[in-house]
Amino acid sequence: MNAGSRNFRIVAVAAVVALAAAGCSGGGREKSTDDTGGGGNAAGSSGYTIAFITHETPGDTFWDKVKNGAQQAAKDTGVTLKYSNDPEAPKQAVLIQNAVDSKVSGIATTLVTPDALAGSVKAATTAGIPVVGFNSGIDQYQKLGALMYFGSDETLAGTTAGKRLADQGAKHPLCVIQQTGSVALEARCAGVKSSVPGTENIQVNGADDAAVTTTLQAKLSQDKSIDAIVTLGAPQALDAIKAKDQAGSQAKLVTFDLNQEAAQDIKDGKIVFSIDQQPYVQGYMAVTSLYLYLKNGNDIGGGKAVLTGPSFVDSSNIDKIIPFTKNNTR
């Protein structure tokens, strides 16, 4: 889809983001893949229980920020948060169905593999449980029955990133997809390719950093015409730096998303820029929107997706962003 023709309206969330920033959580990921204690209840509990379900791959620091945002929102609104995750689509569908069976008040879920999750989301809406989507599934969330959506327009993000690379002279970027079947990752690479037709995709196993480095090193050694690398997650950007060094590649490196190490690499000039979708905001807004819907019948976005990105981080603003990456909120 041509990003210019998309009719998504960016809804102002500055007040809520300011509230979130005021109470930033600094916690990291717990090792359990099924955390039913996240967030807890604030004084004056709302009485609502929200299931928060993601396709998190263990070891991916991106999800720390999503989870921190959700936990802070739960604390601020007095919601009981039930966090669970599984990177395998059928198992994520089971987690959604489990939430339906436990009769939670609402469900916030990523929709990275919409076809595989459609049945369980339908079960939720049939049971009268409101569902909001976040992070993945911007083009599919309404079809699946989700009321609201919080995330980045990935096609727009990819197109914009590609344009910046083209302006810097890139002709043959390598776009690194770390999870098979992810509509969001595929949209990012398609967006880059729409701006730089010479873009080539490569599939890697994002759960195995050593394998990512080896795969990229082999590709960069074999094809010296690659002049840019686009990683779709911060951990893969760190792998790409190692691969570049091993292959003697001079390709520019850009990435989607941030972590503390990637932010430092932007400051040090090893990464040219990051396309940040502000995952803390996604987690915070997904929980807050369900609370407001349950409490007051509110519909945030007016039938359109609420965009949390793309937000670019580069040498011009990295000094401002780095302190937040240390809190695991950017």
N, C-alpha and C positions, 0 to 999 in steps of 0.2 A: 504494500500500500504506500502511495506517495505521502510522505510525512506532512507535506504542505497542505494536503487536503483533509487531514485528520481534524475532527471537530471537537477535540477535548478541551474543556475549559479548566484552567488552573484556578482552583478555589483557594481563597486566602486562608492560610492556616497560621499566620504569623503569631496570633495571640496564643494559640495552643502550643506552638513550638516554643514560644518564650516561656510558657509555664513548664513545659517539659525540661527545657534547659536549666531552669531554676532549680530543679530537683534531680539533676542527672545522677543516674546510678553508675557506680564504677565496677560492678561485679562482672566476672567473666563467665564463660560457659561452664555448666556443670557437666560431668562426664556421662550422666545418665541420659538415655535417649527418650525417657518418659518421665518428665518432671511434673508432678501434680501439685507442687507446693509453691510455684512461682508467684510472686506478687503478694499473696496473702490478703488480708483485709485491713483497710485503714480504719481509724476510729469512726464509728458511725457507719458500719457496713451497709452497703447497698442491698445486700441479699442476693445479688446476681452472681452466677457462675458462668464464666466464659471459657470455652475450649479454644486454645490457640495452637494451631497445627501447621507445621512447616515441612518442607522437603529437605531440611538441613542434612548436609553430609558431615559426619563427625570430623572435626579438625578444621573446618572452614570458619575462620574468625569473623566472617561477615555476619553470621547469625548471632554472635554475641550482642551486636548492636541492636538487631531486631528484638531480641529477647529482653534486653535492658529497657528498651522503649516500652514494650508491652508490660513489663513488671512495674515500671514507674507509673504508667497509666492506671494499672490495677490498684496501686497504692493510693494514687490521687483520687480515684473514684470509689474506693471501697469494694472493688470487685474481687472475687476469688478467681484466680487464673489457673487453668489446667493446661500446662505446656506439654506438647508431645511432638515427635518428629520422626520421619523416616524418608530416606532418599528414594526408596523404591515405590513407584506409583501405586501398585496394588496394596501395599502395606499402609501407605498414607490414606488410601480410601478406607481401609479397615479402621484407622484411627478416627476418621470422621464419623463412620458408622458407630463406633464405640461411644463417641460423644453424644450422638443422637440417642442411643440406647440408655445412656445415663441421664438423659433429660436435662442437659445444660440449658442455661438461659439464652445463649447465643454462641455462634461459632465464627471465628476468624481463621481463614485458611489461605495458604498459597495455592495457586491453580496452575502449577507449572506444566502438568499433564492433564489438560481439561477433559479429554475423552475418558481417561481412566477414573477420574474423580466424579464424573457426571452423576452416576447412580447414587453415590453416597450423599452428594450435595442435594439431590432431588429428595432423598429420604429425609434430610433435615428440613427442607422447606415444606414437605408434605406434613411433617410433624409439627409445623408451626414454629420452628426454631429459626430465627433470623440468621442469615449468613452474610458476612462481608469477605471480599477477596482482597489480597494485598500481595505486593511484590511480583507476582507472575499471573498472567491471564487477563491482561487489560482488554484484549479483543474478545474474550470469551465469557467474562464474568456475568454479564447480563443474560446471555443465552443459558447459562447454567442455573440462573436464579438467584445469584448474589445481589444484595441490595445496593451495596456501595463498593468502591475499589480505591485503594491507596497504593500508588507506586509510580514508577517512571514510565514514560512512553518510550519503550525500548527501540522502536524503529527510528523515532526522532533522535534519540540519544546516539544510535549508531550512525545515522546520517550526519549528524553534527560532528561527531568524532572523525568520521571519514573526511569531511570537508576541511577540518583543521589539519589533518594529515596531508590532504591534497595541496593545501596552501603552503605546506612545508616541503612539497616536492615529492611526496611518496607516490610510487607507481605500483609496487608489488607488496602490499601488506599481507601478513600472515595472521589470520584471525583464529584464536585458540579456543575451541569449545570443550569445556571440561565435564559436561553432563549430557549424555545422549538423550534426545527427545525433548529437551527443554525448549519450549516455544519462545521464551524470553531471550535465551542465548542465541538461538537461530535468528531472531529478529534483529539483535544487535549486529551480527555479522552481515546480515542482508542490508542493513542500513549503511554499514561501512562500505560494502560493495557498490551500493547505489551512488556513492560519492567517488569511490576509487574502483573502477571496473576491474582492475588487475588484482583485486583482493582474492586470496586463496584461503579456504578454511582447512583446519586440521583438528582432528578429534584426539583428545587425551583423556586419561583417567584422573579426574580431579581429586580422587581420594588417595592417590599415591604420588606424593611430590617427587620422589626419586624418578618414577616412571615419566612424569611430565618433563622433568629436566632432560632425561635421556632422549625422549622422543623429539623434543625441540632442538637439542644439540645436533642430533642426526640430520634433521631437516635443514637447519641453518648451515651445516657443513656441506651438505649435498647441493644446496641451491643458494648461491651467493647473490642472486638477484633480489632476494628478499630485503627490502629496505625499511620495513617497519613491522613491528609485532604488536598485535592488539590482544591483550589477555582480558578475559571476561570476569576475573576475580583477582583480588589482591594476592592471595597465596600463589596463584599461577604466575603473577608478575615477578614474585621473588624467585620462582623456579626459572623463569625466562632470563633473569639477570645472570644466573649461574650458567644457563645454556649458552647465552651470548658469549660469556667469558671463555667457555670451553671450546666454542666454535670459532672464536676470533671474529665474531660478527659485529658490524658497525650499525646494525639496524636500530632505528629509533624505537623506543618502547613506550607504549601508552597502555593504560589499564582502565577497566571499570572497577569501581568500588575502592575502598580504602581499608587499611589497618595501620597500626603505628609504624611498622617497618616500612610499608610502602610510602607512607607520608614522609618519613625521613629520606627515602630514596628520591622522592620528588625534590626535597630540599637540596639533596646532594647532586641532583642533575642526572641520576641514573634512569629515572622515569620522567618523561616529558610532561604528561598531565594525567589526571584521573577523571573519569566521568562518574560522579557520585550520585547515587539515587537516594541518599539520606535514609538508610534503613532504620535508624532510631525513630524517625518520624513515622515510617510505615507501621512499626510495631505500636507506637504510641497512639496513632490515629485509629488503627484498626480496633483496638480495645475501647478507646474513648467514644468512637462513633457508635459502637454497639450499646455502650452504657447510655448514651444520649437517646438512642432509638428506643431502648427499653424504658427509660425513665421519662422521656418527654416526646416520643414519637418523631424525633428529628431525622431528617434525611440530608446528609452532607454531600454536596456535589450537584444537587439538582438533576439527577439522572445521568451525570457525566462522571468520568474518572477524576479523582483528585490527584494531581501530579505532584510527586515529591522530587522529581528530577526531569532532565539531567541538570546537575549542578557541577560545574567544572572546578577542579582544584589544580593549580599549577604554581609556578614560581611567584606569581603576583599575589597570591593569598595564602600560601602554605604556612607562613608564620602564624597566621590567625587560626588556622585549622588544627595544627599539630597538638595544642593543649587538649582539644576535644578528643583526638584520637587516643590520648593517654587515658581518658575516662571511659573509653570504649563506647562513645556515643557518636563518633564520626568515623 
